[in-house]
């Protein structure tokens, strides 16, 4: 068996947004870096762009907007000439009708009807007058925010389809992160102003990202950003190993160095990488299982769960189908959760003007019926479901492709926070030169700008030779919480370029 070796300053597990941000900045700083990525072809992780016969697919839909100007500046630095401005449009499909999102008051009234609309407002009033006192679940949080009727129409079906678990068993953290800053009153007022044609300041996302009206996007998909980052890393003399999976990770206490063993999935050869520091964006559960020897005091990570995801891309004989970037499907007749229109993300994603390309997103668990279905069966199912929704005529579908994404979303079930905190504490205390970053590396559902910020702060820690920044205080909007004021939940202003260090906060 062939064995190769590297000796570097920093070894990085995963070539997603967090891993490649770290590699890019470390390369700029003059450090030697080796990145391993188990995908044989694509960098970017869940932010990659997959290509099939010239058609490009975004895995999940990635708007390039951040409240952190520092993240935006780095995007511009890595990809200075390839951003385009795109209008944001999305709708909800419920009861055979489309609803604009954010809500438009008169449109929603007309679609729901007077009786249902009145019930929604009465339910909302009741929730405000008599809120649930104990807010533990997703259902508790959303009902208090919007009322039970709107919760049942616009949140319950889709959320349970995405996560495969009842809303009353899901942690309230999910709602607090993803719906923060949006209220029914604000949405209805916004819709009323639109309906009356009143002038108002366009929403730039700084108040509520959910109401963002436009965004920037790489003209050939988000993978373009991470391919450019990889190219900068390689041009700087460092290494990105594709198709390499982490096998074991061992810390030599005497030498204070790591020994990482990776396997080339193509030929089963071995790569041994020694490094002063390791940055991991691998799923926290997987990282813990690969540390050798396994510390007896390391908490059990096997209970951490993930939701998996697949996209069925269909090529359809049509100049275009609908203007939306995506449509949320609140319909129990079909299993699809969301439908993307790739041309609405960028015209360059679709090479043939006579062919539209859409992506049907299915949420599943690895190994279940959907995940295990053949590509042909999934393409046939997606075609049937689009026809059921009356979005296309099945005979116009001329091709398709399937992309599977394991461990797309860390699950926020009961007890997850305690498990993550216990793992984090033990790993960081025992191994000061092991750094966890990104969505899966920290078991936090977040966006790519958040993942980038965790990597940016980690690089500063490595260059400083100490953990002067606590990356776990980066919140879901890529802002930075000062550790000394954590209890107050006080984030730094989003215009601040450099987050305050822990010792300064103290």
C-alpha positions in Angstrom: 0.0 0.0 0.0 1.4 3.4 -1.0 2.1 5.9 1.8 2.8 9.6 1.3 3.5 12.2 4.0 3.2 15.9 4.6 4.7 18.0 7.4 2.8 21.3 7.7 1.9 24.0 10.2 -1.9 23.4 9.9 -3.9 20.4 8.7 -7.5 21.1 7.8 -10.4 18.6 7.5 -13.0 19.6 5.0 -12.9 21.9 2.0 -16.2 23.7 2.7 -16.6 27.4 3.4 -15.0 27.2 6.9 -12.1 24.9 5.9 -11.2 26.9 2.7 -11.6 30.2 4.4 -9.0 29.1 7.0 -6.7 27.6 4.3 -6.9 30.8 2.3 -6.1 33.1 5.2 -3.3 30.9 6.5 -1.8 30.7 3.1 -1.8 34.5 2.9 -0.1 34.6 6.3 2.7 32.4 4.9 1.9 29.2 6.8 2.1 25.7 5.3 -1.3 24.0 5.0 -2.7 20.7 3.8 -6.5 20.3 3.3 -8.2 16.9 3.0 -11.7 16.7 1.4 -13.5 13.4 0.9 -15.5 14.5 -2.2 -13.4 13.4 -5.2 -14.4 16.4 -7.4 -16.1 19.3 -5.7 -15.0 21.8 -3.1 -17.5 23.9 -1.1 -19.3 21.2 0.9 -23.0 22.0 1.0 -22.1 25.3 -0.7 -20.6 23.5 -3.8 -22.0 23.8 -7.3 -22.6 20.5 -9.1 -22.4 20.4 -12.9 -24.3 17.9 -15.2 -24.2 18.3 -19.0 -23.5 22.0 -18.6 -26.3 22.6 -16.1 -25.3 23.8 -12.7 -27.0 23.0 -9.4 -26.8 24.9 -6.1 -27.1 22.5 -3.2 -29.7 24.2 -1.1 -29.6 27.8 -2.4 -27.0 30.2 -1.1 -27.6 33.9 -1.0 -24.5 35.9 -0.6 -25.5 38.4 2.1 -23.9 39.0 5.5 -24.3 41.5 8.3 -20.5 41.2 8.7 -18.7 43.6 6.4 -15.5 41.7 7.1 -17.0 38.6 5.5 -18.3 40.6 2.6 -14.8 42.1 2.1 -13.3 38.6 2.0 -15.9 37.4 -0.6 -14.9 40.4 -2.7 -11.2 39.6 -2.3 -11.5 36.0 -3.3 -14.0 36.5 -6.2 -13.6 40.2 -7.2 -15.2 40.1 -10.7 -17.9 37.4 -10.7 -20.7 38.6 -8.5 -24.1 39.6 -10.0 -27.0 41.2 -8.3 -30.2 39.1 -8.2 -33.7 39.9 -7.1 -35.0 37.7 -4.2 -38.4 36.2 -4.8 -39.9 33.2 -3.0 -43.4 32.0 -2.4 -45.3 29.5 -0.4 -47.5 26.9 -2.0 -50.5 26.0 0.2 -53.9 24.7 -0.6 -53.3 24.9 -4.3 -52.4 28.6 -4.2 -49.3 30.7 -4.0 -48.5 33.1 -1.2 -45.8 35.8 -1.5 -43.2 35.7 1.2 -42.9 38.0 3.0 -46.7 38.1 3.3 -48.8 40.6 1.4 -51.9 41.5 3.4 -54.5 41.7 0.6 -53.1 38.7 -1.3 -53.1 36.5 1.8 -56.6 37.7 2.6 -57.9 36.8 -0.9 -56.2 33.4 -0.9 -57.1 32.3 2.6 -60.6 33.8 2.5 -62.3 35.9 5.1 -63.1 33.2 7.6 -59.6 31.7 7.7 -58.1 35.2 7.8 -60.2 36.1 10.7 -59.3 32.9 12.5 -55.6 33.7 11.9 -55.9 37.1 13.4 -58.0 35.9 16.4 -55.4 33.2 17.0 -52.6 35.7 16.8 -54.4 38.0 19.3 -55.0 35.0 21.7 -51.3 34.1 21.5 -50.3 37.7 22.5 -52.8 37.9 25.3 -52.2 34.4 26.7 -48.7 33.2 25.5 -47.4 29.8 26.4 -45.4 30.3 29.6 -42.9 27.5 29.0 -41.2 27.8 25.7 -39.3 24.6 25.1 -40.2 23.5 21.6 -40.4 24.9 18.1 -44.2 24.8 18.3 -44.2 26.8 21.6 -42.0 29.5 20.1 -43.8 29.9 16.8 -47.3 29.8 18.3 -46.3 32.6 20.7 -45.0 34.6 17.8 -47.7 34.1 15.2 -50.7 32.2 16.8 -51.6 28.6 16.4 -53.6 29.0 13.2 -50.8 30.6 11.2 -48.4 28.1 12.7 -50.5 25.2 11.4 -50.7 26.7 7.9 -47.3 28.2 7.3 -44.8 26.4 9.6 -45.9 23.0 10.8 -46.2 21.0 7.6 -43.0 22.3 6.0 -40.9 22.1 9.1 -41.9 18.6 9.9 -41.1 17.6 6.3 -37.7 19.1 6.6 -36.8 17.6 9.9 -38.7 14.4 10.0 -39.8 15.0 13.6 -42.9 16.6 15.2 -42.6 20.3 15.9 -43.5 19.8 19.6 -40.4 17.7 20.1 -38.0 20.1 18.3 -35.9 22.5 20.3 -37.0 26.2 20.3 -33.4 27.1 19.3 -34.3 26.4 15.6 -37.1 28.9 15.6 -35.2 31.5 17.5 -32.3 31.3 15.0 -34.2 31.0 11.7 -37.2 33.3 12.3 -35.6 35.9 14.6 -36.5 39.5 13.7 -39.7 38.6 11.8 -43.1 39.3 13.4 -46.6 39.0 12.0 -47.3 42.6 12.5 -44.1 43.6 10.6 -44.9 41.2 7.8 -48.5 42.4 7.4 -47.5 46.0 7.6 -44.9 45.4 4.9 -47.4 43.7 2.7 -50.0 46.5 3.2 -47.5 49.1 2.2 -46.6 47.1 -0.9 -50.3 46.6 -1.8 -51.0 50.4 -1.4 -47.9 51.3 -3.4 -46.5 53.5 -0.6 -42.9 54.5 -0.8 -40.7 52.9 1.7 -37.0 52.2 2.2 -36.0 48.9 0.5 -35.1 46.2 3.0 -31.3 45.6 2.8 -31.5 42.8 5.3 -29.9 44.6 8.2 -33.1 44.6 10.1 -34.6 41.2 9.2 -32.7 39.0 6.8 -35.9 37.0 6.2 -37.3 40.1 4.3 -34.2 40.6 2.2 -35.2 41.8 -1.3 -32.0 41.3 -3.3 -28.7 39.6 -2.9 -25.4 39.0 -4.7 -24.6 35.7 -6.2 -21.6 34.2 -8.1 -22.6 34.1 -11.8 -21.9 30.3 -12.0 -23.0 29.4 -8.5 -21.6 29.4 -5.0 -19.0 26.7 -5.9 -17.3 29.3 -8.0 -16.3 31.1 -4.7 -14.8 28.0 -3.2 -13.0 26.9 -6.4 -11.4 30.3 -6.4 -10.3 29.9 -2.8 -8.9 26.5 -3.5 -6.9 27.9 -6.5 -5.5 30.6 -4.3 -4.4 28.1 -1.7 -2.7 25.9 -4.3 -1.1 28.8 -6.0 0.4 29.8 -2.7 2.2 26.5 -2.5 -0.2 24.6 -0.3 -2.1 21.4 -0.9 -5.8 20.4 -1.2 -6.2 16.6 -1.4 -9.5 15.6 -3.0 -11.1 12.3 -2.4 -9.3 11.8 1.0 -11.2 10.8 4.1 -10.0 11.2 7.7 -9.1 7.8 9.2 -7.4 8.7 12.5 -6.2 11.7 14.4 -3.5 11.3 17.1 -1.8 13.9 19.3 1.8 13.5 20.2 2.0 15.2 23.6 5.8 15.2 23.8 6.2 16.9 20.4 3.0 18.8 20.6 2.1 17.8 17.1 -0.7 16.0 15.4 -0.5 12.9 13.2 -3.4 12.7 10.8 -4.0 9.6 8.7 -6.1 10.1 5.6 -7.2 7.5 3.1 -7.4 8.1 -0.7 -10.8 6.7 -1.6 -9.8 6.1 -5.2 -6.9 3.7 -4.6 -7.0 3.1 -0.8 -3.5 4.6 -0.4 -2.6 6.4 2.8 -1.5 10.0 3.4 0.1 10.8 6.8 0.0 14.5 7.7 1.9 15.9 10.7 0.9 19.4 11.9 1.1 21.8 14.8 -2.6 22.6 14.5 -5.7 20.8 13.2 -8.8 22.7 12.0 -11.8 20.4 11.6 -15.1 21.2 9.9 -16.0 17.5 9.8 -19.1 16.5 11.7 -18.4 16.7 15.4 -19.7 13.1 15.9 -17.2 11.8 13.3 -14.3 13.8 14.6 -14.7 12.5 18.1 -14.8 8.9 16.8 -11.5 9.3 14.9 -9.3 10.6 17.7 -6.8 7.9 18.7 -6.5 6.7 21.3 -10.0 7.7 22.3 -9.8 9.6 25.7 -11.7 7.8 28.4 -13.1 11.1 29.6 -14.5 12.1 26.1 -18.3 12.3 26.2 -20.2 10.0 23.9 -20.8 11.8 20.6 -22.9 9.0 19.0 -26.2 10.6 20.0 -25.6 13.6 17.9 -28.0 13.4 14.9 -28.1 14.8 11.4 -30.8 15.4 8.7 -29.8 14.4 5.2 -30.9 16.0 2.0 -31.1 15.3 -1.8 -31.8 17.4 -4.8 -33.4 16.1 -8.0 -32.6 18.5 -10.8 -35.0 18.3 -13.8 -34.4 19.8 -17.2 -37.7 20.9 -18.7 -38.6 22.0 -22.2 -39.6 25.6 -21.4 -37.9 29.0 -21.6 -38.8 29.5 -17.9 -41.4 28.2 -15.5 -41.7 30.8 -12.7 -39.7 33.8 -11.5 -39.1 32.6 -7.9 -35.6 31.6 -6.6 -37.5 28.9 -4.7 -41.0 27.9 -3.7 -41.8 26.3 -0.4 -44.2 23.4 -0.8 -46.8 23.1 2.0 -48.7 20.2 0.5 -49.0 16.8 2.0 -49.7 15.2 -1.4 -46.0 15.4 -2.3 -42.8 14.7 -0.4 -40.8 17.5 -2.0 -40.1 20.4 0.5 -38.8 23.1 -1.8 -38.4 23.8 -5.5 -35.6 25.9 -6.8 -35.4 27.6 -10.2 -31.7 27.8 -11.1 -32.1 30.3 -13.8 -33.6 32.7 -11.3 -30.4 32.4 -9.2 -28.2 33.1 -12.3 -28.9 32.8 -16.0 -25.5 31.3 -16.4 -26.5 28.3 -14.4 -28.7 27.1 -17.3 -26.8 27.0 -20.7 -29.8 26.4 -23.0 -32.4 29.2 -23.3 -35.0 26.7 -24.4 -34.6 24.5 -21.3 -35.5 25.4 -17.8 -33.8 23.7 -14.9 -35.4 23.3 -11.5 -34.2 21.5 -8.3 -36.7 19.6 -6.1 -35.4 19.3 -2.6 -36.1 16.2 -0.5 -35.3 15.9 3.2 -34.5 12.5 4.5 -32.3 10.3 6.7 -29.4 8.5 5.1 -30.5 4.9 4.4 -34.2 5.5 4.4 -36.5 4.9 1.5 -35.9 8.2 -0.3 -32.2 8.1 0.2 -31.9 4.5 -1.0 -34.1 5.0 -4.1 -32.3 4.8 -7.5 -31.7 8.0 -9.4 -34.1 6.9 -12.1 -36.9 6.4 -9.5 -36.2 9.7 -7.9 -36.3 11.5 -11.2 -39.6 9.8 -12.0 -41.0 10.7 -8.6 -39.9 14.4 -8.9 -41.6 14.6 -12.4 -44.9 13.2 -11.0 -44.8 15.6 -8.1 -44.2 18.7 -10.3 -47.2 17.5 -12.4 -49.3 17.1 -9.3 -48.5 20.6 -8.3 -49.4 21.7 -11.8 -46.0 23.4 -12.2 -45.1 21.4 -15.3 -46.4 19.0 -17.8 -44.6 15.7 -17.3 -44.0 15.2 -21.0 -41.9 18.3 -21.1 -39.3 16.9 -18.7 -36.2 16.0 -20.9 -33.6 15.0 -18.3 -32.6 14.8 -14.7 -29.8 14.3 -12.2 -29.7 13.5 -8.5 -27.3 15.0 -5.9 -27.2 13.5 -2.4 -25.9 15.5 0.6 -25.3 13.5 3.8 -25.3 15.4 7.2 -26.7 18.5 5.7 -28.3 19.7 8.9 -27.3 19.1 12.5 -30.5 18.2 14.5 -31.5 20.3 17.4 -33.2 17.6 19.5 -33.6 17.4 23.2 -30.2 17.3 25.0 -28.1 18.2 21.9 -26.8 21.5 23.4 -25.5 19.7 26.6 -23.8 17.0 24.5 -22.1 19.6 22.2 -21.0 21.7 25.1 -19.5 18.7 26.9 -17.6 17.6 23.8 -16.4 21.1 23.1 -15.2 21.6 26.7 -13.3 18.2 26.8 -11.7 18.6 23.4 -10.6 22.2 23.8 -9.2 21.6 27.3 -7.4 18.4 26.4 -6.2 19.6 22.9 -5.6 23.4 22.7 -4.3 23.0 19.1 -7.5 21.3 17.8 -10.0 23.8 16.4 -13.7 23.1 15.5 -15.3 25.4 12.9 -18.3 25.6 10.6 -21.7 24.1 10.6 -20.9 20.4 11.2 -17.7 21.0 13.0 -19.6 22.9 15.7 -23.0 21.1 15.3 -24.7 24.4 14.6 -27.2 25.1 11.9 -25.9 28.3 10.3 -25.1 30.0 7.0 -21.8 30.1 5.1 -21.0 33.6 6.4 -21.2 32.3 9.9 -19.0 29.4 9.0 -16.5 31.7 7.5 -16.4 33.9 10.6 -15.6 31.0 12.8 -12.7 30.1 10.5 -11.5 33.7 10.4 -11.3 33.9 14.2 -9.7 30.5 14.4 -6.9 31.7 12.1 -6.3 34.7 14.4 -6.1 32.4 17.4 -3.5 30.3 15.6 -1.4 33.3 14.5 -1.6 34.7 18.0 -0.6 31.4 19.6 -3.6 31.5 22.0 -7.4 31.3 22.0 -7.9 35.1 22.2 -11.3 34.7 20.4 -14.1 32.4 21.3 -15.5 31.2 18.0 -18.5 29.7 19.8 -19.7 33.3 20.4 -20.3 33.9 16.7 -24.1 33.9 16.1 -26.1 32.9 13.1 -25.9 36.3 11.4 -22.0 36.1 11.5 -22.0 38.7 14.2 -19.8 38.2 17.3 -21.0 37.9 20.9 -18.5 39.1 23.4 -17.9 36.2 25.9 -17.8 38.6 28.8 -21.4 39.7 28.1 -22.9 36.5 26.9 -25.7 36.6 29.4 -26.9 39.9 28.0 -27.0 38.5 24.5 -25.3 41.7 23.3 -23.8 41.3 19.8 -21.3 43.7 18.4 -22.6 46.1 15.7 -22.5 44.4 12.3 -20.5 47.2 10.8 -17.6 46.5 13.2 -14.8 45.1 11.0 -12.8 43.3 13.7 -14.6 41.5 16.6 -13.4 42.3 20.1 -11.1 39.7 21.7 -12.1 37.8 24.8 -9.4 39.5 27.0 -10.5 42.9 25.8 -14.1 42.1 26.7 -13.0 40.8 30.1 
